[in-house]
Amino acid sequence: AGFLLTAVKNWTDIQTIHGRPLLLLALVWLLARLLPFTGLLPLAALVDTLFLCWLTYEIAHPVIRAKQWNQSAIGGKIALLIPANIVFYLGLLGYWPIGVKVGLYAGFYIILGLVFTMGRRVIPFFIERGVGCPFEAKNDVWVDRFSLILFLGFAVADVIAISSGNEMAQMLAALLALALVPFHAFRMVGWHHPNIWEKPLLWVLYMAYGWLVAGFLFKFLSAVAGVSPWIGIHAFAVGGIGMMTLGMMARVALGHSGRNVFDPPAILIVVFLVLFSAAFIRVLNVWLVPEFYGEWILSAQLLWITAFGLFVWSYAPMLVKPRVDGRYG
């Protein structure tokens, strides 16, 4: 939410929600996170859905005012979270038991779609600016179109397979996942430059995208080779979404606080490697040596907490102060 509100302001040059209204929006989000611990699930559902509706409006309003229709896909994906959220709570409250899985995994794949959309936009841009030499990261419009269509089909099929156990849907999801591997691998080849491995803020995003490609491969293997279907889910989530989120936060927090994105804190190397280790253990160790499942899960959890804890420790002093260059923000 914070990233998109900042990005929309930059794209449209229209001020997004700020000051006390933004604080209130953040408090609505926080309240929705705390209410489930009180047992007041109907109220939690209401507040949580209110947050998504309010966020969708605040993202869509400046885009519509600026008539930047090419940005509408971003707001559209946030809007799709609303029905997914409602379905999830309908399941949780007992009105439609299958709704828990439908809403949860629909929301998961919407977030994944958002990551692909933002990754397609910003990763090649960051690489071009960050490698320190003239370089054009290659993109192909047909790869963009086919990968979007295939991903939509994959997401729908996999949500049906997970929520209902439908074997035909599972096989369709597996085949579509396999078809997505070369499309996204082709993107990675076009974005690659040897210098990215010298820049932590670049290689973390590149490796995160690699985990997303691995997720599709594991989803295919779950149907044809007996691999647990959750291996692919965690490749998407821990490796893909986790590393992409942390890498994006690490970069944009520097830029939007007026700091030099080409001189990041040295501790980020440790942070990113710790999180990569969490993903590696959660996906590959659990898959290859399942007899130590409990130990691997605990190790991955502790590494995840350590990575994000180190990030907060390093970045909180920057984020609670005004921009160092004196500009608004």
ZIZIQUI-V259692 format. One record per residue. N is the residue number from 0. RES is the residue in three letters. D_CENTER is the distance of its C-alpha to the mean C-alpha in Angstrom with 1 decimal. Layout:
n: (N N)
res: (RES RES)
d_center: (D_CENTER D_CENTER)
//
This chain:
n: (0 1 2 3 4 5 6 7 8 9 10 11 12 13 14 15 16 17 18 19 20 21 22 23 24 25 26 27 28 29 30 31 32 33 34 35 36 37 38 39 40 41 42 43 44 45 46 47 48 49 50 51 52 53 54 55 56 57 58 59 60 61 62 63 64 65 66 67 68 69 70 71 72 73 74 75 76 77 78 79 80 81 82 83 84 85 86 87 88 89 90 91 92 93 94 95 96 97 98 99 100 101 102 103 104 105 106 107 108 109 110 111 112 113 114 115 116 117 118 119 120 121 122 123 124 125 126 127 128 129 130 131 132 133 134 135 136 137 138 139 140 141 142 143 144 145 146 147 148 149 150 151 152 153 154 155 156 157 158 159 160 161 162 163 164 165 166 167 168 169 170 171 172 173 174 175 176 177 178 179 180 181 182 183 184 185 186 187 188 189 190 191 192 193 194 195 196 197 198 199 200 201 202 203 204 205 206 207 208 209 210 211 212 213 214 215 216 217 218 219 220 221 222 223 224 225 226 227 228 229 230 231 232 233 234 235 236 237 238 239 240 241 242 243 244 245 246 247 248 249 250 251 252 253 254 255 256 257 258 259 260 261 262 263 264 265 266 267 268 269 270 271 272 273 274 275 276 277 278 279 280 281 282 283 284 285 286 287 288 289 290 291 292 293 294 295 296 297 298 299 300 301 302 303 304 305 306 307 308 309 310 311 312 313 314 315 316 317 318 319 320 321 322 323 324 325 326 327 328)
res: (ALA GLY PHE LEU LEU THR ALA VAL LYS ASN TRP THR ASP ILE GLN THR ILE HIS GLY ARG PRO LEU LEU LEU LEU ALA LEU VAL TRP LEU LEU ALA ARG LEU LEU PRO PHE THR GLY LEU LEU PRO LEU ALA ALA LEU VAL ASP THR LEU PHE LEU CYS TRP LEU THR TYR GLU ILE ALA HIS PRO VAL ILE ARG ALA LYS GLN TRP ASN GLN SER ALA ILE GLY GLY LYS ILE ALA LEU LEU ILE PRO ALA ASN ILE VAL PHE TYR LEU GLY LEU LEU GLY TYR TRP PRO ILE GLY VAL LYS VAL GLY LEU TYR ALA GLY PHE TYR ILE ILE LEU GLY LEU VAL PHE THR MET GLY ARG ARG VAL ILE PRO PHE PHE ILE GLU ARG GLY VAL GLY CYS PRO PHE GLU ALA LYS ASN ASP VAL TRP VAL ASP ARG PHE SER LEU ILE LEU PHE LEU GLY PHE ALA VAL ALA ASP VAL ILE ALA ILE SER SER GLY ASN GLU MET ALA GLN MET LEU ALA ALA LEU LEU ALA LEU ALA LEU VAL PRO PHE HIS ALA PHE ARG MET VAL GLY TRP HIS HIS PRO ASN ILE TRP GLU LYS PRO LEU LEU TRP VAL LEU TYR MET ALA TYR GLY TRP LEU VAL ALA GLY PHE LEU PHE LYS PHE LEU SER ALA VAL ALA GLY VAL SER PRO TRP ILE GLY ILE HIS ALA PHE ALA VAL GLY GLY ILE GLY MET MET THR LEU GLY MET MET ALA ARG VAL ALA LEU GLY HIS SER GLY ARG ASN VAL PHE ASP PRO PRO ALA ILE LEU ILE VAL VAL PHE LEU VAL LEU PHE SER ALA ALA PHE ILE ARG VAL LEU ASN VAL TRP LEU VAL PRO GLU PHE TYR GLY GLU TRP ILE LEU SER ALA GLN LEU LEU TRP ILE THR ALA PHE GLY LEU PHE VAL TRP SER TYR ALA PRO MET LEU VAL LYS PRO ARG VAL ASP GLY ARG TYR GLY)
d_center: (11.5 13.2 11.5 12.1 15.6 16.4 15.3 17.3 20.2 20.3 20.0 22.7 24.8 25.0 24.6 21.8 22.3 23.5 26.0 27.1 25.3 21.9 23.1 24.0 20.6 19.0 21.9 21.2 17.7 19.3 22.1 19.9 18.5 22.1 24.1 23.2 25.1 28.2 28.4 28.3 25.8 27.1 26.7 23.2 22.3 24.0 22.5 18.9 19.5 21.3 18.4 16.2 19.4 20.2 16.8 17.0 20.5 19.8 17.3 19.6 22.9 22.9 21.5 24.4 26.8 26.1 26.1 23.1 22.4 20.2 17.5 18.0 15.3 12.7 14.9 15.5 12.1 12.3 15.8 15.0 13.3 16.9 18.8 16.2 16.7 20.4 20.8 19.2 21.7 24.5 24.0 23.8 27.0 28.8 29.2 27.3 26.5 24.4 22.2 20.3 18.9 18.6 16.7 14.5 13.5 13.6 11.1 8.9 9.4 9.2 5.6 5.5 8.1 6.7 4.5 8.0 9.9 8.9 9.2 12.4 13.7 13.2 13.3 16.8 17.9 17.1 18.8 21.8 22.3 21.7 23.8 27.0 28.8 29.0 26.3 24.8 21.6 22.4 20.6 22.3 22.3 23.2 20.3 18.0 20.0 20.5 17.0 15.9 18.9 18.5 14.9 16.1 19.0 17.2 14.9 18.1 20.2 18.0 17.7 21.5 22.1 20.2 21.8 25.2 25.8 27.0 27.8 28.0 24.5 23.3 25.2 24.0 20.3 21.4 23.2 20.5 18.0 20.8 21.3 17.7 18.1 20.7 19.0 15.8 18.2 20.4 17.8 17.4 21.2 21.5 19.2 20.9 23.4 25.1 24.7 20.9 21.9 23.9 21.0 18.5 16.1 16.3 16.4 13.4 11.2 13.6 13.5 9.8 10.4 13.4 11.8 10.2 13.8 15.2 13.3 15.2 18.3 18.3 17.9 21.0 22.8 22.4 24.7 27.2 27.4 27.0 23.7 22.0 19.4 17.2 17.1 14.9 12.6 12.4 12.0 8.8 7.7 9.7 10.0 7.1 3.9 6.8 8.5 6.3 5.7 9.4 10.6 9.7 11.2 14.0 14.9 14.7 16.4 19.2 19.6 19.6 22.0 24.4 24.0 24.2 20.9 23.2 24.5 21.6 22.7 24.0 22.4 18.9 20.2 20.9 17.6 15.6 18.2 18.2 14.5 15.1 18.2 16.4 14.3 17.6 19.6 17.3 17.2 20.4 22.7 22.2 22.8 25.8 27.5 26.8 30.0 28.3 25.4 25.9 26.2 23.1 21.0 22.6 22.2 18.4 18.1 20.4 18.7 15.3 17.3 19.2 16.4 14.9 18.5 19.6 17.0 18.2 21.7 21.4 19.6 21.0 24.4 22.9 20.9 23.9 26.3 26.9 26.0 28.3 29.4 30.6 28.5 27.0 23.8)
//
